[in-house]
Amino acid sequence: MSTNSQNSYPLPQPTGFTKKFWDACQDKVLTVYACKNCDHTFLPGGPACPQCWSPDLVSQPVSGLGTVFSFVVYQRTYHPAIPAPYVVALIELEEGPKLISNIIGCAPKDVEIGMSVRVHFETKDGFLLPRFTPLNPDNKSEG
């Protein structure tokens, strides 16, 4: 998945624990890991449930809906393929787990905590990455 060109997009390096997640993303499906023992859902994948330590896990699809739990706007370019400004956010999925991603489809100044978002798969160097876009047309949170 990696590439040697300095201007190529830095892509994930799937491991045995994250491969199912990234494979599902290539099919435009967002997944989380779930414990068969206690039903706890979580990200990222690992060898055991972080709640009950059971190794009996499955990967399951989720809605792709969530809210912005926290975020930061980067005003500096740290990689030539990712120009500033850009938003890195902690998204709380409707099903509970949180994941770090980017907010796209609106100006960084319009991102706010509690904003409703949905997953949007974006292609970078032939690899689909889960990004999030505002759910509401006015880019504002509900309520």
DSSP file (Angstrom, degrees, kcal/mol; ACC not computed):
  #  RESIDUE AA STRUCTURE BP1 BP2  ACC     N-H-->O    O-->H-N    N-H-->O    O-->H-N    TCO  KAPPA ALPHA  PHI   PSI    X-CA   Y-CA   Z-CA
    1    1 A M              0   0    0      0, 0.0    10,-0.2     0, 0.0     2,-0.1   0.000 360.0 360.0 360.0 -22.0    0.0    0.0    0.0
    2    2 A S        -     0   0    0      8,-0.1     2,-0.3     2,-0.0     7,-0.0  -0.364 360.0-158.0 -83.0 165.8    2.9    2.4    0.5
    3    3 A T        -     0   0    0      2,-0.1     8,-0.1     6,-0.1     5,-0.0  -0.966  18.5-137.9-140.6 155.4    4.7    4.2   -2.2
    4    4 A N        +     0   0    0     -2,-0.3     2,-0.2     3,-0.0    -1,-0.1   0.635  67.6 107.9 -92.3 -15.0    8.1    5.8   -2.5
    5    5 A S    >   -     0   0    0      1,-0.1     3,-1.2     4,-0.1    -2,-0.1  -0.435  65.9-140.1 -69.2 134.3    7.3    9.0   -4.2
    6    6 A Q  T 3  S+     0   0    0      1,-0.3    75,-0.3    -2,-0.2    -1,-0.1   0.792 102.6  48.3 -64.7 -28.5    7.5   12.0   -1.9
    7    7 A N  T 3  S+     0   0    0     73,-0.1    -1,-0.3    72,-0.1     2,-0.1   0.434  88.1 107.2 -94.0   0.6    4.4   13.6   -3.4
    8    8 A S  S <  S-     0   0    0     -3,-1.2    73,-0.3     1,-0.1    -5,-0.1  -0.474  83.5 -96.8 -75.8 151.9    2.3   10.4   -3.2
    9    9 A Y        -     0   0    0     -2,-0.1     2,-0.6    72,-0.1    -1,-0.1  -0.459  37.5-114.4 -68.4 134.9   -0.4   10.3   -0.6
   10   10 A P        -     0   0    0      0, 0.0    -1,-0.1     0, 0.0    -8,-0.1  -0.614  41.8-162.6 -73.2 116.4    0.6    8.6    2.7
   11   11 A L        -     0   0    0     -2,-0.6    -8,-0.1   -10,-0.2   114,-0.0  -0.615  22.6 -90.0-102.4 158.2   -1.6    5.5    2.8
   12   12 A P        -     0   0    0      0, 0.0    -1,-0.1     0, 0.0   117,-0.0  -0.234  27.1-141.1 -60.4 152.9   -2.4    3.1    5.7
   13   13 A Q        -     0   0    0    -12,-0.1     5,-0.1   -11,-0.0     6,-0.1  -0.828  24.6-143.9-115.7  87.6   -0.2    0.1    6.3
   14   14 A P        -     0   0    0      0, 0.0     2,-0.2     0, 0.0     5,-0.0  -0.176  16.2-165.8 -57.8 142.8   -2.7   -2.6    7.2
   15   15 A T    >>  -     0   0    0      1,-0.0     4,-2.0     0, 0.0     3,-0.5  -0.601  43.2 -87.6-113.9 178.7   -1.7   -5.2    9.8
   16   16 A G  T 34 S+     0   0    0      1,-0.2     4,-0.3    -2,-0.2    30,-0.1   0.818 130.5  47.7 -56.9 -30.8   -3.2   -8.5   10.8
   17   17 A F  T 34 S+     0   0    0      1,-0.1    -1,-0.2    28,-0.1     4,-0.2   0.721 120.8  33.9 -84.6 -22.1   -5.5   -6.6   13.2
   18   18 A T  T <> S+     0   0    0     -3,-0.5     4,-2.2     2,-0.1     3,-0.2   0.496  89.1  93.8-111.5  -6.1   -6.6   -3.9   10.7
   19   19 A K  H  X S+     0   0    0     -4,-2.0     4,-2.9     1,-0.2     5,-0.2   0.888  84.6  52.7 -57.7 -43.3   -6.7   -5.7    7.4
   20   20 A K  H  > S+     0   0    0     -4,-0.3     4,-2.2     1,-0.2    -1,-0.2   0.900 109.5  50.4 -60.7 -40.3  -10.4   -6.5    7.6
   21   21 A F  H  > S+     0   0    0     -3,-0.2     4,-1.9     2,-0.2    -2,-0.2   0.953 114.7  41.9 -61.4 -50.6  -11.2   -2.9    8.2
   22   22 A W  H  X S+     0   0    0     -4,-2.2     4,-1.4     1,-0.2    -2,-0.2   0.854 112.6  53.9 -69.6 -34.7   -9.2   -1.6    5.2
   23   23 A D  H  X S+     0   0    0     -4,-2.9     4,-0.5    -5,-0.2    -1,-0.2   0.916 109.0  49.5 -62.7 -42.4  -10.4   -4.4    3.0
   24   24 A A  H ><>S+     0   0    0     -4,-2.2     5,-2.0    -5,-0.2     3,-1.4   0.890 105.7  57.1 -63.8 -39.0  -14.0   -3.5    3.8
   25   25 A C  H ><5S+     0   0    0     -4,-1.9     3,-2.1     1,-0.3    -1,-0.2   0.862  98.3  60.5 -59.8 -34.7  -13.2    0.2    3.0
   26   26 A Q  H 3<5S+     0   0    0     -4,-1.4    -1,-0.3     1,-0.3    -2,-0.2   0.711 106.2  47.6 -67.0 -18.0  -12.1   -0.9   -0.5
   27   27 A D  T <<5S-     0   0    0     -3,-1.4    -1,-0.3    -4,-0.5    -2,-0.2   0.194 123.6-108.8-100.5  12.2  -15.7   -2.2   -0.9
   28   28 A K  T < 5S+     0   0    0     -3,-2.1     2,-0.4     1,-0.2    -3,-0.2   0.880  79.2 129.2  59.7  42.3  -17.1    1.1    0.5
   29   29 A V      < -     0   0    0     -5,-2.0     2,-0.5    -8,-0.2    -1,-0.2  -0.996  50.5-146.6-127.2 127.1  -18.2   -0.5    3.7
   30   30 A L        -     0   0    0     -2,-0.4    32,-2.5    32,-0.4     2,-0.3  -0.811  26.2-177.7 -92.0 130.6  -17.3    0.9    7.1
   31   31 A T  E     -A   61   0A   0     -2,-0.5     2,-0.3    30,-0.3    28,-0.0  -0.864  17.0-164.2-127.2 160.0  -16.8   -1.8    9.7
   32   32 A V  E     -A   60   0A   0     28,-2.4    28,-2.9    -2,-0.3     2,-0.4  -0.861  30.7-105.7-129.5 168.3  -16.1   -2.1   13.4
   33   33 A Y  E     -AB  59  42A   0      9,-2.4     9,-2.6    -2,-0.3     2,-0.4  -0.789  34.6-165.6 -96.1 142.9  -14.9   -5.0   15.5
   34   34 A A  E     -AB  58  41A   0     24,-3.1    24,-2.5    -2,-0.4     2,-0.5  -0.983  18.4-127.4-131.9 141.1  -17.4   -6.7   17.8
   35   35 A C  E  >  -A   57   0A   0      5,-2.3     4,-1.7    -2,-0.4    22,-0.2  -0.742   7.0-155.8 -87.2 127.7  -17.0   -9.1   20.7
   36   36 A K  T  4 S+     0   0    0     20,-3.0    -1,-0.1    -2,-0.5    21,-0.1   0.708  93.4  52.9 -72.5 -19.4  -19.1  -12.3   20.4
   37   37 A N  T  4 S+     0   0    0     19,-0.5    -1,-0.2     3,-0.1    20,-0.1   0.922 130.2   6.7 -83.1 -47.8  -18.8  -12.7   24.2
   38   38 A C  T  4 S-     0   0    0      2,-0.1    -2,-0.2    16,-0.1    -1,-0.1   0.404  90.6-122.1-120.8   1.0  -20.0   -9.2   25.4
   39   39 A D     <  +     0   0    0     -4,-1.7     2,-0.2     1,-0.2    -3,-0.1   0.550  55.5 155.2  68.6   9.6  -21.2   -7.4   22.3
   40   40 A H        -     0   0    0     -6,-0.1    -5,-2.3     1,-0.0     2,-0.4  -0.481  30.7-151.0 -66.7 135.2  -18.8   -4.6   22.8
   41   41 A T  E     +B   34   0A   0     -7,-0.2     2,-0.3    54,-0.2    -7,-0.2  -0.873  25.5 158.6-109.4 145.4  -17.9   -2.8   19.5
   42   42 A F  E     -B   33   0A   0     -9,-2.6    -9,-2.4    -2,-0.4    54,-0.0  -0.988  27.0-109.4-160.0 162.8  -14.6   -1.0   19.1
   43   43 A L  S    S+     0   0    0     -2,-0.3    55,-0.3   -11,-0.2     2,-0.1  -0.961  79.9  37.7-143.7 150.2  -11.8    0.3   16.8
   44   44 A P  S    S-     0   0    0      0, 0.0    -1,-0.1     0, 0.0   -26,-0.1   0.698  88.4-114.0 -74.8 172.1   -9.1   -0.2   16.0
   45   45 A G        +     0   0    0    -28,-0.2   -28,-0.1    -2,-0.1    -2,-0.1  -0.259  43.3 164.8 -66.1 156.9   -9.0   -4.0   15.7
   46   46 A G        -     0   0    0    -29,-0.1     3,-0.0   -30,-0.1    -1,-0.0  -0.887  51.5 -84.3-158.0-174.0   -6.8   -6.0   18.1
   47   47 A P  S    S+     0   0    0      0, 0.0     2,-0.3     0, 0.0    10,-0.1   0.685 105.1  14.0 -78.4 -17.7   -6.2   -9.5   19.4
   48   48 A A  S    S-     0   0    0      8,-0.1     6,-0.1   -13,-0.0   -13,-0.0  -0.975  90.3 -82.0-153.3 161.2   -8.9   -9.3   22.1
   49   49 A C     >  -     0   0    0      5,-2.7     4,-1.8    -2,-0.3    -8,-0.0  -0.500  33.2-142.8 -64.8 128.9  -12.0   -7.3   23.2
   50   50 A P  T  4 S+     0   0    0      0, 0.0    -1,-0.1     0, 0.0    -8,-0.0   0.606  97.6  48.0 -71.5  -8.7  -10.8   -4.3   25.3
   51   51 A Q  T  4 S+     0   0    0      3,-0.1    -2,-0.0   -11,-0.1     0, 0.0   0.872 132.9   6.7 -96.0 -47.0  -13.8   -4.8   27.6
   52   52 A C  T  4 S-     0   0    0      2,-0.1    -3,-0.0   -12,-0.1     0, 0.0   0.461  90.4-124.7-118.4  -3.7  -13.8   -8.5   28.5
   53   53 A W     <  +     0   0    0     -4,-1.8     0, 0.0     1,-0.2     0, 0.0   0.579  54.9 152.7  70.0  13.6  -10.5   -9.7   26.9
   54   54 A S        -     0   0    0      1,-0.1    -5,-2.7    -6,-0.1    -1,-0.2  -0.520  40.9-151.2 -70.6 138.8  -12.3  -12.4   24.8
   55   55 A P        +     0   0    0      0, 0.0     2,-1.4     0, 0.0    -1,-0.1   0.414  69.0 106.2 -87.0   2.3  -10.4  -13.3   21.6
   56   56 A D        +     0   0    0     -7,-0.0   -20,-3.0     2,-0.0   -19,-0.5  -0.650  52.3 155.5 -87.6  88.3  -13.8  -14.2   19.9
   57   57 A L  E     -A   35   0A   0     -2,-1.4     2,-0.3   -22,-0.2   -22,-0.2  -0.787  26.6-168.5-119.4 155.5  -14.2  -11.2   17.6
   58   58 A V  E     -A   34   0A   0    -24,-2.5   -24,-3.1    -2,-0.3     2,-0.5  -0.951  23.0-125.7-135.2 158.1  -16.0  -10.4   14.4
   59   59 A S  E     -A   33   0A   0     -2,-0.3   -26,-0.2   -26,-0.2   -28,-0.0  -0.908  34.5-177.8-101.2 130.5  -15.9   -7.6   11.9
   60   60 A Q  E     -A   32   0A   0    -28,-2.9   -28,-2.4    -2,-0.5     2,-0.0  -0.984  26.1-112.4-134.7 143.6  -19.4   -6.0   11.3
   61   61 A P  E     -A   31   0A   0      0, 0.0   -30,-0.3     0, 0.0     2,-0.3  -0.353  30.9-162.0 -69.5 150.8  -20.6   -3.2    9.1
   62   62 A V        -     0   0    0    -32,-2.5   -32,-0.4    -2,-0.0    31,-0.0  -0.785  32.7-101.1-126.8 172.9  -22.0    0.0   10.6
   63   63 A S        -     0   0    0     -2,-0.3    56,-0.1     2,-0.1     3,-0.1   0.767  41.8-129.8 -67.9 -28.0  -24.2    2.8    9.3
   64   64 A G        +     0   0    0      1,-0.4    55,-2.0    54,-0.1     2,-0.3   0.513  67.9 124.7  85.0   4.7  -21.3    5.2    8.6
   65   65 A L  E     +C  118   0B   0     53,-0.2    29,-3.0    67,-0.1    -1,-0.4  -0.745  28.7 129.3 -97.2 146.5  -23.2    7.9   10.5
   66   66 A G  E     -CD 117  93B   0     51,-2.4    51,-2.9    -2,-0.3     2,-0.3  -0.944  44.8-103.6-169.1-170.3  -21.7    9.8   13.4
   67   67 A T  E     -CD 116  92B   0     25,-2.0    25,-2.8    -2,-0.3     2,-0.7  -0.954  36.9-101.1-133.3 153.9  -20.9   13.1   15.1
   68   68 A V  E     + D   0  91B   0     47,-1.9    46,-3.2    -2,-0.3    23,-0.2  -0.657  36.2 177.9 -74.3 116.1  -17.8   15.1   15.5
   69   69 A F  E     -     0   0B   0     21,-3.0     2,-0.3    -2,-0.7    -1,-0.2   0.837  68.2 -19.1 -86.7 -39.6  -16.6   14.4   19.0
   70   70 A S  E     + D   0  90B   0     20,-1.3    20,-3.0    42,-0.1    -1,-0.4  -0.963  67.9 179.1-160.6 161.1  -13.4   16.5   18.7
   71   71 A F  E     - D   0  89B   0     -2,-0.3     2,-0.3    18,-0.3    18,-0.2  -0.992  16.3-151.8-162.3 165.2  -11.3   18.1   16.0
   72   72 A V  E     - D   0  88B   0     16,-2.1    16,-2.4    -2,-0.3     2,-0.6  -0.991  16.2-138.8-140.7 144.7   -8.4   20.2   15.0
   73   73 A V  E     - D   0  87B   0     -2,-0.3     2,-0.6    14,-0.2    14,-0.2  -0.929  18.0-145.8-104.5 117.6   -7.7   22.3   12.0
   74   74 A Y  E     - D   0  86B   0     12,-3.1    12,-1.5    -2,-0.6     4,-0.0  -0.732  17.8-179.1 -84.0 123.3   -4.2   22.0   10.7
   75   75 A Q        +     0   0    0     -2,-0.6     2,-0.4    10,-0.2    -1,-0.1   0.439  63.4  69.4 -99.2  -3.9   -3.0   25.3    9.2
   76   76 A R  S    S-     0   0    0     10,-0.1     2,-0.6     7,-0.1    10,-0.1  -0.920  81.3-124.0-119.0 142.1    0.4   24.0    8.2
   77   77 A T        +     0   0    0     -2,-0.4    -2,-0.0     1,-0.2     4,-0.0  -0.755  29.6 171.8 -85.3 119.3    1.3   21.5    5.5
   78   78 A Y  S    S+     0   0    0     -2,-0.6    -1,-0.2     4,-0.4     3,-0.0   0.605  72.3  32.5-100.6 -17.0    3.2   18.5    7.0
   79   79 A H  B >  S-H   82   0C   0      3,-0.6     3,-2.2     1,-0.1    -1,-0.3  -0.996  78.3-130.1-139.9 134.7    3.1   16.4    3.8
   80   80 A P  T 3  S+     0   0    0      0, 0.0   -73,-0.1     0, 0.0   -71,-0.1   0.745 108.3  55.9 -59.5 -22.7    3.2   17.7    0.2
   81   81 A A  T 3  S+     0   0    0    -75,-0.3   -72,-0.1   -73,-0.3   -74,-0.1   0.543 104.3  57.2 -85.0  -6.2    0.2   15.6   -0.8
   82   82 A I  B <  S-H   79   0C   0     -3,-2.2    -3,-0.6     4,-0.0    -4,-0.4  -0.763  77.6-164.1-127.1  85.4   -1.9   17.0    2.0
   83   83 A P        -     0   0    0      0, 0.0    -7,-0.1     0, 0.0    -6,-0.0  -0.407  29.0 -80.1 -72.8 144.3   -2.2   20.8    1.7
   84   84 A A  S    S+     0   0    0     -9,-0.1    -9,-0.2    -2,-0.1    -7,-0.1  -0.478  96.5  55.8 -80.0 156.8   -3.4   22.9    4.6
   85   85 A P  S    S+     0   0    0      0, 0.0     2,-0.3     0, 0.0   -10,-0.2   0.577  71.5 143.8 -83.3 152.0   -5.8   23.8    5.9
   86   86 A Y  E     -D   74   0B   0    -12,-1.5   -12,-3.1   -10,-0.1     2,-0.5  -0.984  41.6-123.2-148.2 156.9   -7.4   20.4    6.7
   87   87 A V  E     -DE  73 103B   0     16,-0.5    16,-0.9    -2,-0.3     2,-0.5  -0.874  14.3-169.4-108.2 129.0   -9.5   18.9    9.5
   88   88 A V  E     -DE  72 102B   0    -16,-2.4   -16,-2.1    -2,-0.5     2,-0.3  -0.981  23.7-178.7-111.5 124.0   -8.6   15.9   11.5
   89   89 A A  E     -DE  71 101B   0     12,-3.2    12,-2.4    -2,-0.5     2,-0.7  -0.899  34.9-131.5-129.1 151.8  -11.5   14.8   13.7
   90   90 A L  E     -DE  70 100B   0    -20,-3.0   -21,-3.0    -2,-0.3   -20,-1.3  -0.919  33.9-158.7 -96.8 113.8  -12.4   12.2   16.2
   91   91 A I  E     -DE  68  99B   0      8,-3.2     8,-2.1    -2,-0.7     2,-0.8  -0.832   9.9-150.1-100.3 126.0  -15.8   10.8   14.9
   92   92 A E  E     -DE  67  98B   0    -25,-2.8   -25,-2.0    -2,-0.5     6,-0.2  -0.859  23.5-138.7 -93.7 111.7  -18.1    9.1   17.3
   93   93 A L  E >   -D   66   0B   0      4,-2.9     3,-2.3    -2,-0.8   -27,-0.3  -0.319  19.0-113.9 -68.7 152.4  -20.0    6.5   15.2
   94   94 A E  T 3  S+     0   0    0    -29,-3.0   -28,-0.1     1,-0.3    -1,-0.1   0.807 119.0  55.9 -52.7 -32.3  -23.7    6.1   15.8
   95   95 A E  T 3  S-     0   0    0    -30,-0.3    -1,-0.3     2,-0.1   -54,-0.2   0.488 123.0-103.1 -84.5  -3.7  -22.9    2.5   17.0
   96   96 A G  S <  S+     0   0    0     -3,-2.3    -2,-0.1     1,-0.4    -3,-0.1  -0.275  81.5 110.8 118.6 -49.1  -20.5    3.8   19.7
   97   97 A P        -     0   0    0      0, 0.0    -4,-2.9     0, 0.0    -1,-0.4  -0.190  55.1-138.7 -62.6 156.2  -16.9    3.4   18.6
   98   98 A K  E     -E   92   0B   0    -55,-0.3     2,-0.3    -6,-0.2    -6,-0.2  -0.881  20.2-179.0-113.1 147.4  -14.8    6.4   17.7
   99   99 A L  E     -E   91   0B   0     -8,-2.1    -8,-3.2    -2,-0.4     2,-0.4  -0.992  27.0-119.0-143.9 154.0  -12.3    6.7   14.9
  100  100 A I  E     +E   90   0B   0     -2,-0.3     2,-0.2   -10,-0.2   -10,-0.2  -0.771  50.8 132.9 -92.8 132.4  -10.0    9.4   13.6
  101  101 A S  E     -E   89   0B   0    -12,-2.4   -12,-3.2    -2,-0.4     2,-0.3  -0.832  50.6 -84.4-155.8-168.8  -10.6   10.7   10.1
  102  102 A N  E     -E   88   0B   0     28,-0.4    30,-2.5    -2,-0.2     2,-0.6  -0.838  25.7-133.9-111.2 150.8  -10.9   13.9    8.1
  103  103 A I  E     +Ef  87 132B   0    -16,-0.9   -16,-0.5    -2,-0.3     2,-0.3  -0.925  35.1 169.2-100.6 125.6  -13.9   16.1    7.6
  104  104 A I        +     0   0    0     28,-2.9     3,-0.1    -2,-0.6   -18,-0.0  -0.802  45.0  57.3-126.7 169.6  -14.3   17.1    3.9
  105  105 A G  S    S+     0   0    0     -2,-0.3     2,-0.3     1,-0.2    -1,-0.1   0.565  99.8  58.4  86.0   7.8  -17.1   18.8    2.0
  106  106 A C  S    S-     0   0    0     -3,-0.1    -1,-0.2    27,-0.0     5,-0.1  -0.975  94.1 -83.8-156.9 163.5  -17.2   22.0    4.0
  107  107 A A    >   -     0   0    0     -2,-0.3     3,-2.2     1,-0.1     4,-0.5  -0.451  38.9-121.1 -68.3 141.7  -14.9   24.8    5.0
  108  108 A P  G >  S+     0   0    0      0, 0.0     3,-1.3     0, 0.0    -1,-0.1   0.842 113.1  61.7 -52.0 -34.7  -12.7   24.0    8.1
  109  109 A K  G 3  S+     0   0    0      1,-0.2    -2,-0.0     3,-0.0   -36,-0.0   0.696  98.7  57.7 -66.6 -17.7  -14.3   27.0    9.8
  110  110 A D  G <  S+     0   0    0     -3,-2.2    -1,-0.2     2,-0.0     2,-0.2   0.541  81.2 103.7 -90.6  -7.9  -17.7   25.3    9.6
  111  111 A V    <   +     0   0    0     -3,-1.3     2,-0.3    -4,-0.5    29,-0.1  -0.550  48.3 170.4 -75.1 137.9  -16.7   22.2   11.4
  112  112 A E    >   -     0   0    0     -2,-0.2     3,-1.9    27,-0.1   -44,-0.3  -0.992  40.7 -90.5-146.8 154.3  -18.0   22.0   15.0
  113  113 A I  T 3  S+     0   0    0     -2,-0.3   -44,-0.2     1,-0.3    28,-0.1  -0.404 113.9  26.1 -62.4 136.4  -18.3   19.6   17.8
  114  114 A G  T 3  S+     0   0    0    -46,-3.2    28,-0.5     1,-0.3    -1,-0.3   0.329  84.4 147.9  89.9  -5.9  -21.6   17.7   17.7
  115  115 A M    <   -     0   0    0     -3,-1.9   -47,-1.9   -47,-0.2     2,-0.3  -0.410  50.8-120.9 -64.2 133.3  -21.9   18.2   13.9
  116  116 A S  E     +C   67   0B   0     24,-0.3    19,-3.0   -49,-0.2    20,-0.6  -0.597  40.9 174.8 -76.6 133.6  -23.7   15.2   12.3
  117  117 A V  E     -CG  66 134B   0    -51,-2.9   -51,-2.4    -2,-0.3     2,-0.3  -0.896  20.7-153.1-136.3 163.7  -21.5   13.5    9.6
  118  118 A R  E     -CG  65 133B   0     15,-2.2    15,-2.5    -2,-0.3   -53,-0.2  -0.971  32.8 -96.7-135.9 154.4  -21.6   10.5    7.3
  119  119 A V  E     - G   0 132B   0    -55,-2.0     2,-0.4    -2,-0.3    13,-0.3  -0.403  34.7-176.5 -70.5 144.2  -18.8    8.4    5.8
  120  120 A H  E     - G   0 131B   0     11,-2.9    11,-2.5    -2,-0.1     2,-0.6  -0.970  21.8-135.4-139.8 122.7  -17.7    9.2    2.3
  121  121 A F  E     - G   0 130B   0     -2,-0.4     2,-0.4     9,-0.2     7,-0.1  -0.714  22.8-167.6 -87.3 123.9  -15.0    7.0    0.7
  122  122 A E  E     - G   0 129B   0      7,-2.7     7,-2.8    -2,-0.6     2,-0.5  -0.912  16.8-129.4-114.5 133.8  -12.4    9.0   -1.1
  123  123 A T  E     + G   0 128B   0     -2,-0.4     2,-0.4     5,-0.2     5,-0.2  -0.708  26.8 175.5 -87.0 126.5   -9.8    7.6   -3.5
  124  124 A K  E >  S- G   0 127B   0      3,-2.7     3,-1.7    -2,-0.5  -116,-0.0  -0.981  75.1 -20.8-129.8 118.7   -6.2    8.5   -2.9
  125  125 A D  T 3  S-     0   0    0     -2,-0.4     3,-0.1     1,-0.3    -1,-0.1   0.865 128.8 -50.5  49.6  41.6   -3.6    6.8   -5.1
  126  126 A G  T 3  S+     0   0    0      1,-0.2     2,-0.4     0, 0.0    -1,-0.3   0.562 117.8 110.8  79.7   9.0   -6.0    4.0   -5.9
  127  127 A F  E <   - G   0 124B   0     -3,-1.7    -3,-2.7  -126,-0.0     2,-0.5  -0.963  65.3-130.7-120.6 131.3   -6.9    3.3   -2.3
  128  128 A L  E     - G   0 123B   0     -2,-0.4    -5,-0.2    -5,-0.2  -101,-0.1  -0.701  25.4-171.4 -85.5 125.6  -10.3    4.1   -0.7
  129  129 A L  E     - G   0 122B   0     -7,-2.8    -7,-2.7    -2,-0.5     2,-0.6  -0.930  25.7-118.4-115.9 138.3  -10.1    6.0    2.6
  130  130 A P  E     + G   0 121B   0      0, 0.0   -28,-0.4     0, 0.0     2,-0.2  -0.668  41.7 166.8 -78.8 118.8  -13.1    6.7    4.9
  131  131 A R  E     - G   0 120B   0    -11,-2.5   -11,-2.9    -2,-0.6     2,-0.4  -0.711  27.5-125.6-117.2 172.3  -13.6   10.5    5.2
  132  132 A F  E     -fG 103 119B   0    -30,-2.5   -28,-2.9   -13,-0.3   -13,-0.2  -0.979  18.0-168.4-129.1 139.9  -16.6   12.2    6.7
  133  133 A T  E     - G   0 118B   0    -15,-2.5   -15,-2.2    -2,-0.4   -28,-0.2  -0.869  39.7 -86.6-119.4 153.7  -18.9   14.9    5.2
  134  134 A P  E     - G   0 117B   0      0, 0.0   -17,-0.3     0, 0.0     7,-0.0  -0.322  29.2-150.0 -58.3 139.7  -21.5   17.0    6.9
  135  135 A L  S    S+     0   0    0    -19,-3.0   -18,-0.2   -69,-0.1     6,-0.1   0.834  78.9  64.9 -79.6 -34.7  -24.9   15.3    7.1
  136  136 A N  S >  S-     0   0    0    -20,-0.6     3,-2.1     4,-0.2   -21,-0.0  -0.713  83.4-129.7 -95.0 141.3  -26.9   18.5    7.0
  137  137 A P  T 3  S+     0   0    0      0, 0.0    -1,-0.1     0, 0.0    -2,-0.0   0.796 108.8  54.6 -59.1 -29.9  -26.9   20.8    3.9
  138  138 A D  T 3  S-     0   0    0      2,-0.2     3,-0.1     1,-0.0    -3,-0.0   0.424 107.3-126.9 -86.9   4.7  -26.1   23.8    6.1
  139  139 A N    <   +     0   0    0     -3,-2.1     2,-0.3     1,-0.2   -27,-0.1   0.691  69.2 121.5  62.9  20.9  -23.1   22.1    7.6
  140  140 A K        -     0   0    0    -29,-0.1   -24,-0.3     1,-0.1    -1,-0.2  -0.802  66.8-103.3-113.7 156.5  -24.3   22.8   11.1
  141  141 A S        -     0   0    0     -2,-0.3     2,-0.2   -26,-0.2   -26,-0.2  -0.342  38.3-108.9 -72.9 157.9  -25.1   20.4   13.9
  142  142 A E              0   0    0    -28,-0.5    -1,-0.1     1,-0.2    -6,-0.0  -0.545 360.0 360.0 -83.5 153.2  -28.7   19.5   14.8
  143  143 A G              0   0    0     -2,-0.2    -1,-0.2     0, 0.0    -2,-0.0   0.461 360.0 360.0  80.2 360.0  -30.3   20.8   18.0
